[in-house]
Amino acid sequence: MKNYEILYRDLIFLLRKRIPKKSKLVAKLVEILPLEKEAVYRRLRQEVPFTFEEVVIISKEFNISLDCMIGIDAKTTLPFRFQAIDNENPVKIDYLIFEDYLHAINGVASDSNGIILSVTNILPQLFYTGFKYLYYFYYFKWQYYSIPAHQTKSYHEIIFPDKLTNLIEDIFNVSKKVRNNYFILDNQIFQNIINDVLFFNSIRLIRDEDIQVIKNELFRFLDYMEVVATKGFADNPANKVFIYISETNIETSYSCIDSKSSYQFSMLWSFIFNCILNFNKETIEITKRRIQSIIRTSTLLSVTGEKQRLLYFEKQRKIVDQL
């Protein structure tokens, strides 16, 4: 059984999912509850809890079930959770998950001290969302391992709807507004993606002409990543980007979100595009400590370490040139 603190937090989370803009959410709550605006703000800041009667009114108005609140921690996965595979439509996309993730990144970006810490054994997701042919490749690979063999599609057959493309672009742009972004990368990321592309080419799921497209995109990605590492930011100097290369292998990818204006949570990535969201404070602290430990065994490429940075990107370009 959940305690009240967790239930209350989940209620706030669901309300913000329904109406992301705080001013509109406050106006709606003032409309349906016998409360002044300041009283609503205190409840949203969790300084004062909603009463049972207020929760009942909110649940009815927003169509929120207690079952949903109780199950939210176990069921919430984002950002790339696809609905169950449909034999007639194997690329049936749950857009709400992308929208939830975008909302979460927006929340961190609105905090002047917001932090995203990411440890990853594939190209950093908040970077590659700006490079569609790399995103297509990761989706192609995810699909290859996720759907029945007779439904497998080649890389060049992957088509994304405009709505999905727009959401991905929004995630890329909003992520650059986060005040502090930390990326700790596995040292074999580029070699691994080259190996994957060559393998799928060998079984005729990636054409020779597609290889050239992916190769060019990887060079563009490296150019972008090097510029960001050299400057220490993407667009705004106030929004810092710290890029580290781990000296040890990274077994899995995970992230931690630290924000006072939004929820603190950690994300454990699995199967490339699936992620489990966790609000448990102890788990978040464990994740933070683990990330700090990996940082201690990693090389910082951002701003400082010019020689190491130049050598790293020179080596990665030679690896990409194998395609």
C-alpha positions in Angstrom: 0.0 0.0 0.0 1.3 3.4 -0.9 1.7 6.1 1.8 -0.1 9.4 1.5 3.0 11.3 0.4 3.4 9.1 -2.7 -0.3 9.2 -3.5 -0.3 13.0 -3.2 2.8 13.3 -5.4 1.2 11.1 -8.0 -2.0 13.2 -8.0 0.0 16.3 -8.7 1.9 14.5 -11.5 -1.4 13.4 -13.1 -2.8 17.0 -12.8 0.3 18.4 -14.6 -0.1 15.8 -17.3 -3.6 16.9 -17.9 -2.8 20.7 -17.9 1.0 21.2 -18.2 0.8 25.1 -18.0 0.8 26.0 -14.3 -1.3 29.1 -14.6 -4.0 27.3 -16.5 -4.0 24.4 -14.0 -4.3 26.9 -11.1 -7.2 28.6 -12.8 -9.0 25.3 -13.3 -8.5 24.3 -9.7 -9.8 27.6 -8.5 -12.8 27.1 -10.7 -13.8 23.7 -9.3 -12.6 24.0 -5.7 -13.7 26.4 -2.9 -10.2 27.8 -2.7 -8.4 31.1 -3.5 -5.5 31.1 -5.9 -2.8 31.3 -3.3 -4.3 28.3 -1.5 -4.1 26.3 -4.7 -0.5 27.3 -5.3 0.4 26.1 -1.8 -1.2 22.8 -2.5 0.7 22.4 -5.8 3.9 23.3 -4.0 3.0 20.5 -1.6 3.2 22.9 1.4 -0.4 22.1 2.2 -2.2 18.8 1.2 -5.5 18.6 -0.6 -8.3 17.5 1.7 -10.1 14.2 1.0 -13.1 16.2 -0.3 -10.9 18.2 -2.6 -9.3 15.0 -4.0 -12.7 13.6 -4.7 -13.8 16.7 -6.6 -10.5 16.7 -8.6 -10.8 13.0 -9.4 -14.3 13.5 -10.8 -13.4 16.6 -12.8 -10.2 15.3 -14.3 -11.4 11.7 -14.7 -8.6 10.4 -12.5 -9.1 7.0 -10.9 -7.5 6.0 -7.6 -6.4 2.8 -9.4 -4.4 5.0 -11.8 -2.9 6.9 -8.9 -1.9 3.7 -7.1 -0.4 2.1 -10.2 1.4 5.1 -11.6 4.9 4.2 -10.4 4.7 0.6 -11.8 3.1 1.6 -15.1 4.9 4.8 -16.0 7.5 4.3 -18.7 8.9 6.9 -20.9 9.8 8.4 -23.2 9.9 5.8 -25.9 7.3 3.3 -24.8 5.5 2.0 -27.8 2.1 0.3 -27.5 1.8 -3.4 -27.9 2.8 -4.6 -31.3 -0.2 -4.8 -33.7 0.2 -7.4 -36.4 -1.5 -5.0 -38.9 0.3 -2.0 -37.7 3.7 -2.8 -36.0 4.6 0.8 -35.8 1.7 1.9 -33.7 3.1 4.8 -31.6 2.0 6.0 -28.2 2.4 9.7 -28.7 1.4 10.4 -25.2 4.7 9.0 -24.0 6.7 11.3 -26.2 4.5 14.2 -24.9 5.1 13.2 -21.3 8.8 13.1 -21.8 8.8 16.5 -23.5 6.8 17.8 -20.6 9.4 16.4 -18.1 12.3 18.0 -20.0 10.3 21.3 -20.1 10.0 21.1 -16.3 13.7 20.7 -15.8 14.5 23.5 -18.3 12.2 25.9 -16.4 14.4 25.4 -13.3 17.4 27.7 -13.1 19.3 24.9 -11.3 17.8 22.0 -13.2 20.2 19.1 -13.9 20.0 16.1 -16.2 22.7 13.4 -15.6 22.9 10.7 -18.3 25.1 7.6 -18.5 24.8 5.9 -21.8 26.2 3.1 -23.9 24.5 4.4 -27.1 24.7 7.9 -28.7 23.3 10.3 -26.1 19.5 10.5 -26.8 19.2 14.3 -26.1 21.8 14.8 -28.9 20.8 12.3 -31.5 17.2 13.4 -31.6 18.6 16.3 -33.7 19.9 13.8 -36.4 17.0 12.0 -38.0 19.0 9.3 -39.8 20.6 8.2 -36.6 17.2 8.2 -34.8 15.9 6.2 -37.7 18.7 3.7 -37.3 18.1 3.2 -33.6 14.4 2.8 -34.2 15.1 0.3 -37.0 17.3 -1.7 -34.7 14.7 -1.6 -31.9 12.0 -2.8 -34.3 14.2 -5.6 -35.7 14.5 -7.1 -32.2 10.9 -6.3 -31.2 8.6 -7.6 -34.0 8.2 -11.1 -35.6 10.8 -11.9 -38.2 8.4 -12.0 -41.1 7.4 -8.3 -40.4 11.0 -7.0 -40.3 11.5 -3.8 -42.3 14.6 -2.6 -43.9 16.2 0.6 -42.8 15.1 2.6 -45.9 11.5 1.5 -45.2 11.3 3.3 -41.9 8.9 6.2 -42.2 8.0 8.6 -39.4 4.7 10.6 -39.3 5.1 14.4 -39.1 3.7 14.5 -35.6 6.4 12.2 -34.3 9.1 14.1 -36.2 7.9 17.3 -34.6 7.9 15.9 -31.1 11.5 14.6 -31.6 12.6 18.0 -32.8 11.0 19.6 -29.8 12.7 17.3 -27.4 16.1 18.1 -29.0 15.5 21.9 -28.8 14.1 21.9 -25.3 16.9 19.8 -23.9 19.3 22.5 -24.9 17.5 24.9 -22.5 18.4 22.7 -19.4 20.8 24.6 -17.2 23.1 21.7 -16.5 23.4 18.6 -18.8 25.9 15.9 -18.0 26.7 13.1 -20.4 28.9 10.2 -19.5 29.5 8.1 -22.6 30.8 4.6 -23.1 34.1 4.7 -24.9 33.0 2.2 -27.5 29.8 4.0 -28.7 30.9 4.8 -32.2 32.6 1.5 -32.8 29.5 -0.3 -31.7 27.2 1.6 -34.0 29.6 1.0 -36.9 29.6 -2.7 -36.2 25.8 -2.7 -36.1 25.5 -0.9 -39.4 27.9 -3.2 -41.1 26.1 -6.3 -39.8 22.7 -5.2 -41.0 24.2 -4.3 -44.3 25.6 -7.9 -44.5 22.1 -9.3 -44.1 20.7 -6.8 -46.6 18.6 -4.8 -44.3 20.7 -1.7 -44.8 21.6 -0.8 -48.4 25.0 0.4 -49.5 23.5 3.8 -50.3 22.0 3.9 -46.8 25.4 3.3 -45.3 26.6 6.5 -46.9 23.7 8.5 -45.5 24.4 7.1 -42.0 28.1 7.8 -42.4 27.5 11.4 -43.3 25.1 11.8 -40.4 27.7 10.4 -38.0 30.3 12.9 -39.2 27.7 15.7 -38.8 27.0 14.4 -35.3 30.7 14.3 -34.4 31.1 17.9 -35.7 28.2 19.0 -33.5 29.3 17.1 -30.5 32.8 18.5 -30.8 31.6 22.1 -31.1 29.4 21.6 -28.0 32.3 20.0 -26.1 34.7 22.8 -27.1 32.3 25.6 -26.0 30.7 23.8 -23.1 27.2 24.7 -24.2 24.9 24.1 -27.2 23.1 27.5 -27.7 23.1 29.5 -24.6 26.4 29.9 -22.5 24.3 29.8 -19.3 23.2 26.3 -20.1 26.2 24.1 -19.5 26.9 20.8 -21.2 29.5 18.5 -19.7 30.6 15.6 -21.8 32.7 12.8 -20.3 34.1 9.6 -21.8 34.0 6.7 -19.4 37.3 4.7 -19.1 35.3 1.6 -18.1 32.5 -0.2 -20.0 28.9 1.0 -19.3 26.6 -2.0 -19.1 23.3 -0.1 -19.3 22.0 3.4 -19.9 20.3 5.5 -17.2 19.5 9.1 -16.3 18.7 11.2 -13.3 16.5 14.3 -13.3 17.1 16.8 -10.5 14.8 19.8 -10.4 13.0 21.9 -7.8 10.3 23.1 -10.1 9.5 19.6 -11.3 9.8 16.1 -10.0 13.1 14.4 -9.2 13.2 11.0 -10.9 15.5 8.5 -12.4 15.2 6.6 -15.7 16.5 3.2 -16.5 16.8 2.5 -20.2 16.2 -0.9 -21.7 15.8 -2.2 -25.3 17.0 1.1 -26.8 13.7 2.9 -26.7 12.1 1.9 -23.5 12.5 3.5 -20.2 11.2 3.0 -16.7 10.5 6.1 -14.6 11.2 5.9 -10.9 10.3 8.5 -8.2 11.7 6.6 -5.2 14.0 9.0 -3.3 16.4 6.2 -2.3 16.7 4.9 -5.9 17.3 8.5 -7.1 20.1 8.9 -4.6 21.7 5.6 -5.5 21.6 6.5 -9.1 23.2 9.9 -8.4 26.0 8.2 -6.4 26.6 5.7 -9.1 26.8 8.5 -11.8 29.3 10.4 -9.6 31.4 7.3 -9.2 31.5 6.9 -13.0 32.4 10.5 -13.5 35.5 9.9 -11.3 36.7 7.2 -13.7 35.9 9.3 -16.9 37.7 11.9 -19.0 36.1 15.4 -19.3 36.0 16.6 -22.9 34.1 19.9 -22.3 36.1 23.1 -22.3 39.1 21.7 -20.5 41.3 18.8 -21.7 41.9 20.2 -25.2 44.5 17.6 -26.1 42.3 14.7 -25.0 39.3 16.2 -26.8 41.2 16.5 -30.1 42.5 13.0 -29.9 39.1 11.6 -29.0 37.3 13.1 -32.0 40.1 12.3 -34.3 39.9 8.7 -33.3 36.1 8.6 -33.6 36.2 10.1 -37.2 38.6 7.3 -38.2 36.2 4.8 -36.8 33.3 6.3 -38.7 35.4 6.3 -41.8 35.4 2.5 -41.7 31.9 2.6 -43.2 
